[in-house]
Amino acid sequence: MIHLKPLRDEDYAAALVIRLEKAEAARTGLSVSEVRPIVARHVGLAVGTLENIRRRRIKAIKAHVYRTLLAAADRWLCAEIAKLEHERAVIAAQAGHSSTRDLAEVDAHIAAARAALGAEARR
C-alpha cells in the first residue's frame, strides 16, 4: 500500500508559483525569470516574495499570501477553461473539416482543467 504525505501549504504554494510562471512563460515565449515580474504584478505580490516561495525559502506561508496565490490560480484555470471551450466551439462549428478526435482532445483538456479547478476549491 502506498502512503502519500499531504502537501504542506508551503509546498503547494511553491507548486502554484511554478505553474503560474511556466504558464506565462509558455504564453509569452519568454523565460521564467523574465515573466516573474509579470506574474508578480498579476498575482499582486512582490517579485521577491514569489521567488522565495518558489525556492521554498520560507518557514511558513502567511494565510493572505496563500489565498492570493489560490485566487490567481483559480483565475488562470478559469481563463484556460474559457479558451478551451471557445476552441471546442470553433472546432464543432467546423465539424465537416475537423475530426471527432480533435473534439475529444479538447474535451479532455477541459475536463482536466475543471478537475484542477475543483482540486483548487477543495484546498
N, C-alpha and C positions, 0 to 999 in steps of 0.2 A: 504494500500500500504506500502510495506517495503522500508525503506530508509537506504541504507548502506553507511557508511563512507568509502571513499577510504583509503587504507593503506598508511601511511606515509612511506617514504623511510627507516626510522629507523626501523619501524615495519616489513617491508618486508625484510630488511637485516637480522634482528633477525630470521625471519622465514627461510631464506635461510641457515643461520648458523646452526640452529636446524636441518633442513632437511639434510644437508651435514654430520653433526656429527652423526645423527641417522643412515644414510645410511652406513657410515663407521663402526659404531658400529655393525650393523647387519651383514655386510660383514665379519668383523674380529672376532666377538664374544666377543669383549672387551666392557668395559663400556664407556659411552660417555666421561667421564673425561679422560680416558686413550687414547682415539682416538683424543682428541682435538689437541695435538701436531702434529699428523699425518695429520689431516685436515688442520691445520695452514700451514704446510710445502707444502701441495698440492696447497693450495689457494695462498700462498705467502704473508701471513700476520702473525703478531706476535700472539702468543697464548693469550696474554693479550687482544689484540685487539678483537679477536674472542669472548673471554669471556665477554668483555664489551659490544659488540654488542648484544650478546645472552641475556644478562641480562638487556639490554636497559639502560645502564649507560652512554649513550652519548646523547648530546643535538641535534647534527646534524651530519649526516654521511658525510664524505668527498666524493666527486664525484669519485675520483680514487679508493677508497676503495669499494664503491658501484659497480663500473664497474668490479672490481676484483672479487667480490662475484658473480655477474651475469655471468661472464665468467666461473667461477668454476662450477656454477650450470648448465650452458649450456654444459660444457664438461661432467659432471656427467650424465645428461639426455641423451646426445648423446651416451655415453657408455652403458647406460641401454637399449636404443633402439637397439643398435648393439647386445647386449646379447640376448634380446628377439627375434630379427629377426633370430639369429643363432638357438635359441631353437625351433622356429617355423619351420625352415628348417629341423632340425633333426626330429621333430615330423612328418612333412609332408613326409619325406623320409621313415619313418616307419609307414606310413598310415595304413598298414594292421594290425599293432599291437596297434595303438592308435585310440582313438575315435575323432570324429569331435568336440566333446565338449572340448577336450584339445586344439585343434587348435583355437577354438572360444575364449577360455580363454586367450591364448597367444595374439591373435589378439586384444582383449580388453585391455590388458596391454600395447601393442604397441601403440594403439590409445590414451590411457591416457597419455603415456609418450610424444607422439607427441603433444598432446593438451597442456601439461605443457610446452613443449619446445616452442610452439607457443606463450603461455602466457608470457614466459620469453622474447621473441623477441619483444613483444608489449610494454613492460615496458620501 
